[in-house]
């Protein structure tokens, strides 16, 4: 394979799918899977990826999930895991090492439910170089999940790192814009261009090829190869000198002097001596535990330089060796400072393969070892003790946080006289301007925490005119179709079927809320209450909150009660209410924008996207635009007299 870094077009072409909706067909679909190295991808009935794995022999590995019971499965899963597998995708690779790299990149991109997830606690900073961008950036970060970035570090002295980056940018000018694309929409270079800290790629002042020369030299320096940087600059200086371009030669000479000075002064890089990493883990052994801690001690030149702790999720069915293996593959994928020896707490099953992979990345031999005696064993015991203590610390923090959240929910139940402890709260809001593009939204909080993946949006289908109460009724009715009369449920099931007629379950809608919050006053509260009564639902609490006055209406306070916004339990309601409003407005603007752009404004001379946006911000609907005269149109900021005439004549050409 030419590339194994993402789900790109080449991989999609190689991707093969086998449907296995009935377990009885296992023999048949196994015949199709090749006996070659590659990556297998398990999907559930909704087509969602639930697990990704690598294999030296795809046929044998996939077969192990369906033959001989779960004891033969290398990666143990829940008892019903195999039943959840409804289709299998696979990608054939040239060897197992390629499969390992592809597996890593796909897991990071897709984040399947049953693969382990590394959560960096961001203890120490790295230098990131965004090599995946057309014009890469170089900056300090604690986030190791930036797409297409290479990392150098970790480092203990963030101040020294910042100074080094600052000095490097003076020697090798590169942009420091925060976005993936350089510059602003104005195409005017910023101050950095004029003080020679940036070559202004946003204005086309430099080609991507020329720009990357500076990036390549920065990467060489960060890898500790400052002599190679100086040699390249020397060659470039001689070239300019031979061509009698003495000013450019003098500029390169100054760069060489600066890079030599920086090499002598900077103290943040370990360019020589022995390099060791020690990795240990501690597992939470509670009944419902699904997390582990990995501790990484970094030794350079025989001295402990950095201690990092990480939390790993989805480890309930893994042993320590599998956890450490997954961590090594994830952590070292984009790290350039790879040690000569990695000491692990326990032996890992694919140590030989991982060693080969790291050796290829580092360009020298990298060993994975388990210390048995002497100083290395003592260090490992210290690392293990650290991981145990860190796990206890994380559990303590989690218990405190969950305990406080639960107390707030219990208090909310008491304050409002609710039936349930509101562990799952859903809030609904309506957004429209007059009768144009009416929409609804649903935000969700579980145990006081907002769950964005459960948010939903609704286009209003049955209500004409500006009737917020009826719209709330429609949205709540559609939401509660799962829990009402059987006829409603059947109707909803028909709506939620795919093209093949197979029911699509909704993770958010299939869970009954404990509390429904309406963004509105007493009228909106009564509209939603009527729906609950009609559907004979009496085990879901209902409240509404009037935004301006912050007054709540509920069974206990039918005439309303002013909220105490300083109460932490009340703030849970306010937060989920504000999210519903934000989400509704966002959806309304999106639809309104599409409606305006796909309208009479299309094709009018001189009216581009920027001027359309200006009109869109000033005018509620196309109908209103049609009713506007020339004088009204002239009041819209950004339109010239010629623009106004073109718009007016285009709209009224049929009159």
WOHU-V40989 format. One record per backbone hydrogen bond with DSSP energy under -0.5 kcal/mol. CO is the residue of the C=O (numbers start at 1). NH is the residue of the N-H. If there is no record, write none. Layout:
co->CO nh->NH
co->CO nh->NH
This chain:
co->6 nh->8
co->8 nh->12
co->9 nh->13
co->10 nh->14
co->11 nh->15
co->16 nh->90
co->18 nh->88
co->22 nh->25
co->23 nh->26
co->25 nh->28
co->25 nh->29
co->26 nh->30
co->27 nh->31
co->28 nh->31
co->28 nh->32
co->29 nh->32
co->29 nh->33
co->34 nh->36
co->34 nh->59
co->36 nh->58
co->37 nh->93
co->38 nh->55
co->39 nh->91
co->40 nh->53
co->41 nh->89
co->42 nh->50
co->42 nh->51
co->43 nh->86
co->43 nh->87
co->44 nh->47
co->48 nh->44
co->49 nh->113
co->50 nh->114
co->51 nh->42
co->53 nh->40
co->55 nh->38
co->57 nh->61
co->58 nh->62
co->59 nh->63
co->60 nh->64
co->61 nh->65
co->62 nh->65
co->62 nh->66
co->63 nh->66
co->63 nh->67
co->69 nh->72
co->70 nh->73
co->74 nh->76
co->78 nh->81
co->80 nh->84
co->81 nh->84
co->81 nh->85
co->82 nh->85
co->84 nh->86
co->86 nh->20
co->87 nh->43
co->88 nh->18
co->89 nh->41
co->90 nh->16
co->91 nh->39
co->95 nh->99
co->96 nh->100
co->97 nh->101
co->98 nh->102
co->99 nh->103
co->100 nh->104
co->101 nh->105
co->102 nh->106
co->103 nh->107
co->104 nh->108
co->105 nh->109
co->106 nh->110
co->107 nh->111
co->112 nh->115
co->117 nh->313
co->118 nh->120
co->119 nh->311
co->125 nh->154
co->125 nh->155
co->126 nh->128
co->126 nh->141
co->127 nh->152
co->128 nh->139
co->129 nh->131
co->129 nh->150
co->130 nh->133
co->137 nh->130
co->139 nh->128
co->141 nh->126
co->142 nh->144
co->146 nh->149
co->148 nh->132
co->150 nh->129
co->151 nh->336
co->152 nh->127
co->155 nh->125
co->156 nh->158
co->157 nh->161
co->158 nh->162
co->159 nh->163
co->160 nh->164
co->161 nh->165
co->162 nh->166
co->163 nh->167
co->164 nh->168
co->165 nh->169
co->166 nh->170
co->167 nh->171
co->168 nh->172
co->171 nh->173
co->175 nh->138
co->184 nh->187
co->187 nh->189
co->190 nh->193
co->190 nh->194
co->191 nh->195
co->192 nh->197
co->192 nh->198
co->193 nh->196
co->197 nh->174
co->200 nh->203
co->200 nh->205
co->201 nh->204
co->207 nh->211
co->208 nh->212
co->209 nh->213
co->210 nh->213
co->210 nh->214
co->211 nh->214
co->211 nh->215
co->212 nh->216
co->213 nh->217
co->214 nh->218
co->215 nh->219
co->216 nh->220
co->217 nh->221
co->218 nh->222
co->219 nh->223
co->220 nh->225
co->221 nh->224
co->224 nh->226
co->225 nh->229
co->226 nh->230
co->227 nh->231
co->228 nh->232
co->229 nh->233
co->230 nh->234
co->231 nh->235
co->232 nh->236
co->233 nh->237
co->234 nh->238
co->235 nh->239
co->236 nh->240
co->237 nh->241
co->238 nh->242
co->239 nh->243
co->240 nh->245
co->241 nh->244
co->244 nh->246
co->245 nh->249
co->246 nh->250
co->247 nh->251
co->248 nh->252
co->249 nh->253
co->250 nh->254
co->251 nh->255
co->252 nh->256
co->253 nh->257
co->254 nh->258
co->255 nh->259
co->256 nh->260
co->257 nh->261
co->258 nh->262
co->259 nh->263
co->260 nh->264
co->261 nh->265
co->262 nh->266
co->269 nh->271
co->274 nh->301
co->275 nh->340
co->275 nh->341
co->276 nh->299
co->277 nh->343
co->278 nh->297
co->279 nh->345
co->280 nh->295
co->282 nh->293
co->283 nh->285
co->286 nh->289
co->290 nh->314
co->290 nh->315
co->291 nh->284
co->292 nh->312
co->293 nh->282
co->294 nh->310
co->295 nh->280
co->296 nh->298
co->296 nh->308
co->297 nh->278
co->297 nh->299
co->298 nh->305
co->298 nh->306
co->299 nh->276
co->300 nh->303
co->303 nh->300
co->303 nh->305
co->306 nh->298
co->308 nh->296
co->309 nh->121
co->310 nh->294
co->311 nh->119
co->312 nh->292
co->313 nh->117
co->315 nh->318
co->319 nh->323
co->320 nh->324
co->321 nh->325
co->322 nh->326
co->323 nh->327
co->324 nh->328
co->325 nh->329
co->326 nh->330
co->327 nh->331
co->328 nh->332
co->330 nh->333
co->331 nh->334
co->334 nh->151
co->336 nh->338
co->340 nh->367
co->341 nh->277
co->341 nh->343
co->342 nh->344
co->342 nh->369
co->343 nh->279
co->348 nh->351
co->350 nh->354
co->351 nh->355
co->352 nh->356
co->353 nh->357
co->354 nh->358
co->355 nh->359
co->356 nh->360
co->357 nh->361
co->358 nh->362
co->359 nh->363
co->359 nh->364
co->367 nh->342
co->367 nh->369
co->369 nh->344
co->369 nh->371
co->373 nh->377
co->374 nh->378
co->375 nh->379
co->376 nh->380
co->377 nh->381
co->378 nh->382
co->379 nh->383
co->380 nh->384
co->381 nh->385
co->382 nh->386
co->383 nh->387
co->384 nh->388
co->385 nh->389
co->386 nh->390
co->387 nh->391
co->388 nh->392
co->389 nh->393
co->390 nh->394
co->391 nh->395
co->392 nh->396
co->393 nh->397
co->394 nh->398
co->395 nh->399
co->396 nh->400
co->397 nh->401
co->398 nh->402
co->399 nh->403
co->400 nh->404
co->401 nh->405
co->402 nh->406
co->403 nh->407
co->404 nh->408
co->405 nh->409
co->406 nh->410
co->407 nh->411
co->408 nh->412
co->409 nh->413
co->409 nh->422
co->410 nh->414
co->411 nh->415
co->412 nh->416
co->413 nh->417
co->413 nh->418
co->416 nh->556
co->420 nh->422
co->421 nh->423
co->423 nh->425
co->423 nh->447
co->424 nh->514
co->424 nh->515
co->425 nh->445
co->426 nh->517
co->427 nh->443
co->428 nh->519
co->429 nh->441
co->431 nh->439
co->432 nh->434
co->433 nh->436
co->436 nh->433
co->438 nh->460
co->439 nh->431
co->440 nh->458
co->441 nh->429
co->442 nh->456
co->443 nh->427
co->444 nh->451
co->445 nh->425
co->446 nh->449
co->449 nh->446
co->450 nh->452
co->451 nh->454
co->452 nh->455
co->456 nh->442
co->458 nh->440
co->458 nh->460
co->465 nh->467
co->467 nh->471
co->468 nh->472
co->469 nh->473
co->470 nh->474
co->471 nh->475
co->472 nh->476
co->473 nh->477
co->474 nh->478
co->475 nh->479
co->476 nh->480
co->478 nh->481
co->479 nh->482
co->480 nh->483
co->480 nh->484
co->485 nh->489
co->486 nh->490
co->487 nh->491
co->488 nh->492
co->489 nh->493
co->490 nh->494
co->491 nh->495
co->492 nh->496
co->494 nh->497
co->496 nh->504
co->498 nh->501
co->502 nh->498
co->503 nh->505
co->505 nh->507
co->506 nh->510
co->508 nh->511
co->510 nh->512
co->514 nh->541
co->515 nh->426
co->516 nh->543
co->517 nh->428
co->518 nh->520
co->518 nh->545
co->521 nh->525
co->522 nh->526
co->523 nh->527
co->524 nh->528
co->525 nh->529
co->526 nh->530
co->527 nh->531
co->528 nh->532
co->529 nh->533
co->530 nh->534
co->531 nh->535
co->532 nh->537
co->533 nh->536
co->536 nh->538
co->541 nh->516
co->542 nh->555
co->543 nh->518
co->544 nh->553
co->545 nh->520
co->545 nh->547
co->546 nh->550
co->546 nh->551
co->550 nh->563
co->551 nh->546
co->552 nh->561
co->553 nh->544
co->557 nh->554
co->557 nh->560
co->561 nh->552
co->563 nh->565
co->564 nh->567
co->567 nh->571
co->568 nh->572
co->569 nh->572
co->569 nh->573
co->570 nh->574
co->571 nh->575
co->572 nh->576
co->573 nh->577
co->574 nh->578
co->575 nh->579
co->576 nh->580
co->577 nh->581
co->578 nh->582
co->579 nh->583
co->580 nh->584
co->581 nh->585
co->582 nh->586
co->583 nh->587
co->584 nh->588
co->585 nh->589
co->586 nh->590
co->587 nh->591
co->588 nh->592
co->589 nh->593
co->590 nh->594
co->591 nh->595
co->592 nh->596
co->593 nh->597
co->594 nh->598
co->597 nh->599
co->599 nh->602
co->601 nh->604
co->604 nh->607
co->606 nh->608
co->608 nh->612
co->609 nh->613
co->610 nh->614
co->611 nh->615
co->612 nh->616
co->613 nh->617
co->614 nh->618
co->615 nh->618
co->615 nh->619
co->621 nh->625
co->622 nh->626
co->623 nh->627
co->624 nh->628
co->625 nh->628
co->629 nh->633
co->630 nh->634
co->631 nh->635
co->632 nh->635
co->633 nh->636
co->635 nh->637
co->636 nh->639
co->640 nh->644
co->641 nh->645
co->642 nh->646
co->643 nh->647
co->644 nh->648
co->645 nh->649
co->646 nh->650
co->647 nh->651
co->648 nh->652
co->650 nh->653
co->652 nh->655
